[in-house]
Amino acid sequence: MADLKLQRNFGIAAHIDAGKTTTTERILRYTGMIHKIGEVHDGAATTDWMEQEKERGITITSAAVSCQWQFPTTLGKKDANTKDYYFNIIDTPGHVDFTVEVERSMRVLDGLIALFSAVDGVEPQSETVWRQANRYKVPRIGFVNKMDRAGADFLMVVTQVREMLGAKAVPLQLPIGAEDHFTGVVDLIRMKAIIWDDATEGMTYVENPIPDDMKEDVDYWRAQLIEAVAEYDDKLMEKFFENPDSISEDEVHEAIRKATIDLSIVPMMCGSSFKNKGVQTALDAVCRYLPSPVDVDDTEGTNPDTGEKVYRKPNAKEPFAALAFKIMTDPFVGRLAFFRCYSGHLDAGSYVKNMRSGKNERISRIMKMFANKQNPIDFIEAGDIAAAVGFKEIKTGDTLCDENHPIVLENMFIPEPVISVAVEPKTQADVDKMGMAIAKLVEEDPTLRVKTDEDTGQTILSGMGELHLEIIVDRMRREFKVEINQGNPQVAYKESFGKMIEHREVLKKQSGGRGKFADIEFEIGPADVEWLTENKDKHFQFVNDIFGGSIPKEFIPAINKGFETSMTQGVLAGYPVNNMKVRVTDGSYHDVDSDSMSFELCAKAAFRNAGKKAKPTLLEPIMKVEVVTPDQYMGDVTGDLNRRRGMLEGMDSRGNLQVIKAKVPLSEMFGYVTQLRSLSSGRATSTMEFSHYNPAPNNIAEEVMAKNKGKVKDDE
């Protein structure tokens, strides 16, 4: 294995169309992994290998590639200090429908290149990606792409990153020219101009003195940069006040590195990946400023036996610990599990323990992934990312470890689906194939949920958006050769309770022999706000306030289970219940007739009967919508959003375009893209992501309840 200090595991994430895949393609070209640049619009990019990605020109699934980069180099010539740095890069999708791909990549990466379009700046999905990076404390470098496009403005994007993302963005470069005249950048640390050579696909560049007309700007931003890093290092602060010119290049690099890893600053760079400018300097910055596996904190986990915190160092001599972050079905090798190894050493052919299932699994082969190609390797060590074959049972987020040194690593956050579609097989032959296809797709994609509608017998697929479900159905047809009929998309409503009520439920059943008896007195209603703040991923607050043994302790888990399983079908329209609290205060039992099953059944009946009195409310998903439109269509677009029950939240101008932000119920947004095209002659664009749940207006709630009549079970 190479020196871990020379390893970089980083991702490339951004809003749709900021140029993530194009940038990845340039990185692979400059590191010698490919010899011809493939363009996204031609369907030839290395990391967009799925048929659907090639056709649509979008990234759907995150792709991992590995490569090496020689640093430092001067104009392609090796320096005496040149070392080979090893990169594991993950190219992630931009569409919010595939946000879990970004989420799970962030969980296992040490660093990130956050791309921004020089024309569009910080867009909605840029904010989502930024929040995900904050959640997992991932250090990042900002790269402002598309400097060759009309309306490109590097410093505008820097300002937006500061104001909209709350980050301390510090430019390390200034662009020389913009739009058609963008030729290179001025390096504010080395105080040199770098000009790329178009004839060599940007492989070579020359260093020139700073252009005269830029000297004033360069001096100003150089002072800003030195001031920003001096704040971070006391020694530099002293030098800064005495003589700013005495600060050396190495000292600046060192301070930027520390501040970046500490999430105190975000170094900002610029370029045009499509025009082959700026990518090499970004790779140098990855080596200089992003952390290696050794620079991040020790991996924290929990000992499943004692519940105590345990730590693993990024060292091959430590016990093996890894996290499976992505499952993929390959037509040739079967199930592939991508995993990040945090500590230890694992040979192909050896055994690991899956902490979720408690089973030992034999890893028959370990592969280094290059998009959809696999290169077998003999072993993997701490700090590396690979894929393994041989698992009988594995899910996204499973911890794999040495059976003698158990550890459970923190799982990842999986967002809730907001939209559903009903599917059914066309012929009898498709029935089994569909079951198998769905099982594989659910294994790969944790945001895809499946249930069967008891009334119609249809299979209901729930996902993150229309595009997500469209791709899933398309994959079922192409990859698994399943012919299906599908219904219209449906909104994933939820239910909640509006007030706390007291209730007593008694279950008595006598049918000869041993009967069933349970008696529970409890309160049911909305969960406490403080509890929800502390337990963000949970929806059920259960409080046992029984003293004196009126219900024996061994029956309490059954009551808990009875209420919790009932939450999947609310009392209004059969939708899942959100954020419910149950406080059990009293009850009674029978020495012979009471058992766990009786109390579970009693809790289920109690939920149905008491829920109707606890002011049940229907909740609808509200989406955060952003529309970018030319001025002349502004009135039509806002009028249309108002008709869709939209709440306008603000308007900005971006060049000669208007940006409209609104919160709109999902039920009103089906087919919106088509409508927007016809309103604006195809010139406006929109993005949409889930925001929150809100109580639905009465007329909508009544409509939904009428449609779902018969789905709500009454007490038998």
N, C-alpha and C positions, 0 to 999 in steps of 0.2 A: 504493500500500500504506500501511496505517496505521503509526504509530510502533511498532516492534517491542517497545518497553518496555511498551506497552499490550496486548500479545498474551499470552494464557494458553492453553496446551495442557494440559488436565488430564483425568483419568479419574475415574470413580466405581466403586469396587470394594468388595466385601464378601461375607459368607457369604450363602447362599440366604435370601431373604425378609427381608433387613435393610432393604429399601426403596430400592434403587438406582434402579429405573425410576420409582418414584413421585417421588423427589427430582428426577430429570432432568425429569420432566413439569412439576413446579413451577417449575424454573429456566426452562423454555421459556415458561411462562405469565408469569412476572415480567419476563422480558426482552422480552415482546411478540411472541414468535415464534408462539404459538398463542393463541387467544382463548377456548378452552374446555378445561378440564382433563379429560384422559381417564384413567380408572382402569384399573389392571392387571387387577383382577378382572372388569371389564366387557369386557376384550379391546380397549380403546380407547386404550391408551398409544401415543404417537407412535413411540417407539423399539422397541417390540415389534410389528414389522410383519409378521413371518412368520405364516402360518396356524397353524403348530404352537405359536408363542409365544402367540397370542391364545387358542387352545383351552386350553392348559395353564396360562396365567398365569405363565410363566417366561420368562427371557431366554435365548436359545440362541446368538445371534450378536451380537457387539458392534456397536453402531450409533453413527455419528458425527453430531453436529449442531453447527451454528455459530450463535452469537448475539452480541448486544452488551449490555453492562451499564454503566449510568451510575454512576460512582463518583467522589467521594463525593456522596451525596445526603442531604438531611435530610427525612425524612417525605415523600418524593416531590418535594420542591422542589429545584431545581438550586442547587448551591453555586457560587460564583465559580470554584472550582477543579475543578468537575466535568469529567470526561473520559469519552469512550466507550472502554470496554475491550472487546477482541475475544476471544471464547472459542471454542476448538474443544474440544468435550466428547465423550468416548467413554463410553457406558453399557455396562458389561461384564456377562457372565453370572455367577451365583454357583455353579452346579453344577460340581463338580470334573470332570465328564465334558467340560466345555467350557473347561477351564483354559487351553488354548492361546489362546483369545480374549483372556484377561486377559494372558497372557504377551506376546503380540505387541503389545498396546496399551501395556503398560508400557515396552516397548522404545523406543517413539517419543514417549512423553509426557514433559513437564517436571515435572508435579506430579500429586497424587492427593488426592481426598477419600476417606478410608477410613471407611466407614459401619459403625456397630455398633448392634445392637438394644439398647435400654436395659434390656430384660428378660433377654435371653440373653447379652449381653456378648460376650466373645471366643470365637468358635466355631471348629471345625476349619478351615473354608475361610477364615476371617479370618486364621488363621496362614499358610495357603498364600499368600494374596494379599500378606501382609506380607513373606514370604520373597521373592516375586517382585519386590516394590518394592525390597527391599534389594539384590537381584541387580543391578538397573539403577540403583541409587542415586537413587531418585525421592523428592524431598521430599514430605511429606504433612501434611494436616490431618485430625484425627479429628472425626467428627460423630456424636454419639450420638442416634440416631433413635428414634421410637416412645415419646417421653416421656409420651404420653397413655395408654399401656397399663398394665394392672394389673401391679404388681411392678416398675415402671420405677425404676431407681436409677443416676443419672448417675455418682456418685462411685465406686460399685462397678465400673463399666466402666473408669473412669480407673485404678483400682487394678489391674484385670486387664491393661490395656494395658501398665502398668509391669512387672507380674510375669510375665505369660505371653509378652509380645512383646519384653520387654527394652528398651522405649522410654521416653524421659523425657517422659511425658505431663504437660502443664501446662494446667489448666483456664483458659480465658479468660472463662468465663461460669459462673453457677450457675443452676439452674432455679428458677423461682418456682412452687412447688407441684409435684405429680406426679400421674400417672394422670388421673382425671377433672378434677382441679383444676389441671392444668398450664396456665398462662395466658401465661407469658413467661419472660424470663431477666434476670438482673442482669449487666450488662457490667462486668467487674472492672477494665477499663482506664479506662473513662469514669466508672465508679461511678454508673451510672444503671440504672433498671429499664426494660426494653422490654416493652410489652404489645401483642400483636397483636389486630387487630380481626377477629372472625369474620365480620362482615357483609360485608366486602370481600374474602373469600377470602384474608385475610392480606396483601392488597396494602398496607394502611396499618397503622401502629402508632403508639403514643404513648410518650413517655418520661416516667417518673414517678420520684419519689424512691425510694430503697431501702426496702422494707417493714421496719418496726421489728423484727419477730421474726427477721429475717435478718442484722441488722447485724453480730452477732458472727461468724457464719460468713463473711460477705463480707470482713470485716477480716482474718480468718485466711488465706483463700485469696488475697486481694489481696497480702498479705505474701509468701505462697509464690510467687506469680507474679513479683513484683518481685525476689525473691531468685534465682529461676531465671534471669531475663534478666540480672540484675546479674552473675551468675557469668560471663556470656558477654561482657561489655563492661567493661573496666577502669574507664572514666570513670564508668559507672553504679555500679560497685562502691563507688567512693569516695563518690559521692552517697548511696548506700544506707546506708553507715555513718554519714555526717554527718547527713543528713536525708532519709529515704525519701520524704517528701512533696514534695521539690523536684524529683523526677524527672517530666519532662513526658510527656504522652500520646505525642507524636511520638517521643520517645526510646525509650519502651517498644515502640512499633510497629516502629521501626527495628531494635532489638535482637532482637525476636521474628522479624522477617523474616530477618535474618542467620543466626540460630540454626536456623530452619526449613530454609533453603536448604542449610545446612551439615549437615543431618540430626542436629543436636544435640538438638533438642526437637521434640515433636509437639504443637502447640496443639490443645486439646480444646474442642469446642463442643457444644451440644445443641439439640434441637427435635423437632417432629413434622411430618414432610413431609405426611402424610395430612391432618393438621388445619391445614396451611398456616402453621406456626409455625417460625421459625428459619432458613428457607432464605435470606432476603435477607442476614442477618448472615453466613451461611456464604459467600455470593458476595462480600461485602465483604472477608472474610478471604482469599478466593482472590486478589483484587486486591492486598491488602496484603502477604500473606506468601508466596504461591507464586511461583516464579521465572518470568520471561519468558524467551523464547529467548536473550536477551542475557545473562541472569544465570547461565546454566549454562556449564560448561566448553566450550571449542571441541571440535567433533566430531572424534574420532580415527579414522583409517582406515589402511590399508596401501597403499603403492604396489605394484601387482602386478608391475611390472617389476623393481624393486630390492629389494622386501621391507621397505623402510624405512617408519617411521611418518610419516604426513602428517596435517595438521590443516586443518579448514575452519572459518572464522569464520561466525557467523550474519549474513551480510551479502549483500545482493543483488549486490554488485560482485564477489564471489568466484566461482570456477568452480562450475558447478552440481553438486550431490551430493544424492542422495535415497535413501531406503530404502523398498522396497515391503513393506508389512507385512501386507497382507490382499488376497486375490483373491476377487471375487464375480461370479457369473454373473447378469446381468440379462436378463430375457426380451426387452427392447426394444433395449438398446444392446450386448448381448453381454458380453464380458469386461471387468470393471472392476478396475483395480488401485489400491488405496488406497496412498498414499505420503506420507511426511513429508519435506519439503524442508528440508535442513539449511543449504544455502548456495546462492547464485546466483539466477538468474532463468530461468524457462522459459516460452516462449510456446506456445500451442496451435498445432499444425501443425509444430513443430520436431522435431529428432532428438535422442535420447539414446542412450548406449551402455549395454547391459546387461552388467555385468562377468562374470556367470556364464557366459552363452552367448557373450560376445564379439561379439555382433551389435549393429548400430545399429537402433533402432526409432523409427518415427515416431509421435509422440503426436498423434492426430488431434483429440482434444478433451480439455479439462480441466474437471472438474466440482467444485463445492462440494457436499458431500453433506448432506442433511437427512433422516436415517434412510434410507428407500429412495427418496427423491426426489432428482433431480439438477438442480442449477442451473449451467448452463455459465458459465465465466469465461474471460477472454482469456489470463491468465497466472498463474503462481504464483511467489512469492518466498520467500527464506529464512525459516524459522520457521513456515511454514504447513503445513496438512494438506489434501490434496485427493485426488480419484480421477481416473484417466486412462483413456481408451479408445484402442484402436488397437494394443495389443501382440499380436504374433503368438505370442510365447512368453514367459511370465513365471511365476515361482514366488515364494511367500512368502519374504522374506529377501533378495531380489535387490537389489544396489546398482545404481542408475541414476546416470550421471554424464556430464559433458562429455567427448566422445571425446578431446579434446586434453589433458585433465587427469585421467588415470585414478586412481581410488581405490576400495578395497574396504572397506566399513563392516562392523563386527562384526555377525554374524548373531545370531539369537535362539535360545534354548534350546527344543528341541522334545522333550517327554516321550515315552517309549516306550509303545506300546499294551499293554494287559494282558489283553484279552478279544477273542475272535474269533467270527465267525458265518459259516456257509456259506450262499451264496445261489446260486440257479440260475434262469434265465429259464423262464417257464411255457410259452411257445410259441416257434416258430422266429422269428416276427416280433419277439419281445422280445430276441433274442440281440444284434443290432446296437445296439438302443436301450440295452440294459443296459451294453454296453461304453462307449458315449458318455457315459451318465449317470455311471458310475463315474469315468471320466477327468475329467469336470468337477468332481465332488465331491472327488476327491483333490487336484485343483489348488487348490480353495478351502480344504481342511482338511488341514494337514500332519500331523495326528495320525492320519489315516485311512490305513491301509496295505492294499495288495491283493496277493494272490498266488493262483496256481492250484494246487490240489491235483492232483498228477500222477496219483494213483491213481484218484480219482473224477471228475476233470475239473471239480469244483465251484470256484467262485470264493470265496476266503476273505477276508472283510473283517475287519480288526483295528482296534480303537478303544479309547477310554479307559474305557468302562463300558457297562452294559446300555442306559442311557438314550441314550447317544451313538449306539449302533448302531441303536436303535429309531428315532431321529429320521432317521438316514441312510436307512434302508429306507423310512420314510414319505415322505421327500423324493423317493426314486426313483420311488415309486408316483404321487405327486401332480404333482411338477414335470416329471418326464420320462416319465410315463405308461408305466412299465415294470411289467409284472406278474411277480412273482417268488415262488418258494418259498424259505423260509429254514429252516435247521436250528436246533438249540438252541445257545445260546452256549457257546463253548469257552474254556478258560483258556489264556492264552499262556505256556506253560512255557518255561524256558530250561535250558541244560546248562552244566556247568563241569567243569574237571579238578581233581582233589584232590591230585595229586603230580607232581613233575617226573621225567620218565624220559628215557633216552637211546635213540635209535633210528637205524637206518641203512636207507635205502630205495634200491633200485636199480631203474631202469626200463630194460629191454632189449627192444626190439621189432625184429624183422627180417622184412620181408615183401617181399624182392626190391627191388633199388634201395636208396635211402637209408633207413636205419633210424632208430630213436629210441633215444637213450641219455642217461641222467642218473643221478647217484649223489649222494645227500645224506646227510650225517651231522648229527644235530641233537638238541636237547633240546626237549621239549614239556611244558607244564604250566600251572599258574595264573600270572597276571601278578603282578609285584612290587607290594606294597602302596604303596611310595613312588611308583612310576610311576603307579598308579591315582589317587593323591591329586593328582598334578600334571596328569593327563590325564583329567579327570572325564567328558568326553563320548566317550572312546575305549574300545574293548574289546580291541584287538589290539596286543600289544607284540612287535615284531620286532627281533631283535638279530643283526647280521651280524658274526660273530667269525672270519671266514676270513682267514688271512694267507698270503701266498706264492702266491696265485692258483690254488689247487687247483680253484676254480670261477671262471671269468672274471666280472669285475664286471657285464658286461651281462646275465648270467643271474640276478643276485640279485633284481631287481624281479619277475621271473617267479616265483621261489620265493615271494616275499612275496605276490604275487597269488594263487598257488595255495592257500596256507594260508588267506588272508583270505576267498576266495570259498567255501572248504569250511566256514567257520564258520557259514554260513547253515543247514547241516543237520548236527546233531550225531550222534555215533556210537551214542547210547543209543536215542532215540526220534524222531530227525529234527528236534529243536527247535534254534533258534540257540544258538551257544556264547557264553558271556559271559566276558570277561576272560581271554584266553589269551595265553601267552607262547611264542614259538618262538625258540631261539637256534641259528643254524646254525654248526657248528664245523668241518666238513671235507666233503670230497666229491671227485668226480673227473668228468672230461668226456671226450668223444671228439671229435677234430678235425673229423670229417665228420658223425657222426650226432647230435651234440648241438646243440640250438637252444633258443630261449626256450620254445617249446611243450613240448618234452620235459621241461624242468625244472618247468614249471607242472603238467603231468600227474603228474610224480613227486611233487611236493609234495601234490597232492590225494590220491594213493594213500597217501602217508606219513601224512597226517592220519587217514585211516580206519583204517590198521593200527596206528599208534602210539597213537591216541586211546583204543582199547579197553584199553590197559595203563595209561593215566595216571589211573586211578581216576575214571572219569566219573561225575558226579552230576547228578540231575535237580533243578532249582530251581523252586519255585513262588512266585507273587506273593503277598505278605502285605499285607493292607489294614489301614489305621488306621480303626477303627470307633468312632463315638461315639453312644451311645443316651441319649436324654432320656426318662425315664419317671416316672410317679407312683410314690410309695413302695410301694403295695400290689402292684405287678407286678415289683418288684425281683428277688425270688427266681426267678421264672419266666424273666425276661430273662437273668439271669446263668447260670442252668442251661442255657438254650438256647445261649448263646454257648460255654459249656464243651463242650456236645455237638458244636459245630461246630469243635472243636480251637482255640478262642480262648484267648489268654493275656490275662487281665484285668490292666490296668495301673494302675487307680486309679478311685476314685469321689469325686464331689463333690456337694454339694447346691446347687441353684440355686432359691431360694425354696422351694416345697413339692415340687419335682421332684428326682429323682436323676439325675446324669450319670455314665454308665458308659463308661470308655474301655478299648478292647481292641485287640489285634492278631489278626486272623483270616485264615486262608488264603482267597483269592478263590474257590477251588473249592467251599467250603462256604457261600458267601454268595448263591448264586443263589436268587431268590424270597424273600429274607430279609424284604423290606418287607411282603409279604403275611402272612408268618408272624408278624411282630412285631405287625401290626394285630390278628390274631386272639388273640394272647397278652394284649394290653393293651386289648382292646375299642376299638381305634383311637385310644388316647390317647398312645401312645409314638411318638417320631419317631427316625429314625436318619440319620446321614451317614457316608459311606465315601470314603476316598481311598487311593491307592496309597502304600505305605510302603517296602517293599524286597523283595528276593528271598531266600528261605531254602531250604536243602536239604529236599526232600520226604521224609517218612517212607518206609521201605522198602515197606510194603504199597501206598501210593499210587503210588510210583514203578513198582512191578511192574505195577499195574493200567494205568497210562498206557502203559508199554512194550508190554504185551500188546495194547492197543488199536491201537498204532501199528506193530505188526509188519508188516514188508514195506515200511515207508516209509524204513527205513535201508538205504542202498545198501552192499552189500559190494563189496570190491575186485573189479573185473572181471578 
